[in-house]
């Protein structure tokens, strides 16, 4: 089986853009359904200059990843596609769970229930896992190369958010931080 990891980058009707757009749509739908959680999610008033720069880069790389996905076809009928699709579907379900956990939580309290028992940053973690599934399903080195700077900017944003949580929730957050991994499992 001959697979090139460099696709020709031609617009495609059935390709990586589809699952990427679904991830973004879920974010908007959940923010509309859970209005208080949506307000909390988009509140960046507390960002310091460094966190703001990382968040802006994170957004730029996320948009670039989705735009690039328009030009990357799936590798339908291959093991790459099957493995990537399974990873994506699991991540998509976890993404829905993370928004539900976030959206139904008390706006003024540290969120430690639902998927937040397993990850301090599940929305970021499972979005990245879903996009990794897309990378695998397309066997695209282009998408993988774009995912790397996205992850770097995302991590910087998370470090700023964790510093904010530590200032806001104090010892409760420090205990939570010592018990729950930043991303998933042991990461």
DAVENDA-V740666 format. One record per residue. N is the residue number from 1. RES is the residue in one small letter. OMEGA is omega in whole degrees, 0 to 359 (NA if undefined). Layout:
n: <N/N>
res: <RES/RES>
omega: <OMEGA/OMEGA>
This chain:
n: <1/2/3/4/5/6/7/8/9/10/11/12/13/14/15/16/17/18/19/20/21/22/23/24/25/26/27/28/29/30/31/32/33/34/35/36/37/38/39/40/41/42/43/44/45/46/47/48/49/50/51/52/53/54/55/56/57/58/59/60/61/62/63/64/65/66/67/68/69/70/71/72/73/74/75/76/77/78/79/80/81/82/83/84/85/86/87/88/89/90/91/92/93/94/95/96/97/98/99/100/101/102/103/104/105/106/107/108/109/110/111/112/113/114/115/116/117/118/119/120/121/122/123/124/125/126/127/128/129/130/131/132/133/134/135/136/137/138/139/140/141/142/143/144/145/146/147/148/149/150/151/152/153/154/155/156/157/158/159/160/161/162/163/164/165/166/167/168/169/170/171/172/173/174/175/176/177/178/179/180/181/182/183/184/185/186/187>
res: <x/x/x/x/x/x/x/x/x/x/x/x/x/x/x/x/x/x/x/x/x/x/x/x/x/x/x/x/x/x/x/x/x/x/x/x/x/x/x/x/x/x/x/x/x/x/x/x/x/x/x/x/x/x/x/x/x/x/x/x/x/x/x/x/x/x/x/x/x/x/x/x/x/x/x/x/x/x/x/x/x/x/x/x/x/x/x/x/x/x/x/x/x/x/x/x/x/x/x/x/x/x/x/x/x/x/x/x/x/x/x/x/x/x/x/x/x/x/x/x/x/x/x/x/x/x/x/x/x/x/x/x/x/x/x/x/x/x/x/x/x/x/x/x/x/x/x/x/x/x/x/x/x/x/x/x/x/x/x/x/x/x/x/x/x/x/x/x/x/x/x/x/x/x/x/x/x/x/x/x/x/x/x/x/x/x/x>
omega: <182/178/174/179/175/178/183/179/173/179/182/178/180/183/188/181/185/179/178/180/178/179/180/178/178/180/182/180/180/177/177/180/182/188/180/177/178/177/180/183/183/179/179/183/182/182/169/186/182/179/178/179/178/181/178/177/179/179/179/181/177/177/179/178/181/178/177/182/177/186/185/180/172/173/183/178/180/175/177/182/182/180/180/180/179/179/180/183/176/180/179/178/178/178/177/179/181/178/176/180/181/185/182/181/175/186/185/183/174/182/181/183/180/182/179/171/185/182/176/184/187/181/177/185/184/171/179/178/179/180/174/175/177/178/180/182/179/185/185/175/178/180/178/179/177/180/182/179/174/180/179/181/178/181/177/177/180/179/176/179/179/176/177/180/179/177/185/187/173/185/178/180/179/176/179/180/181/183/187/181/181/183/178/177/183/181/NA>
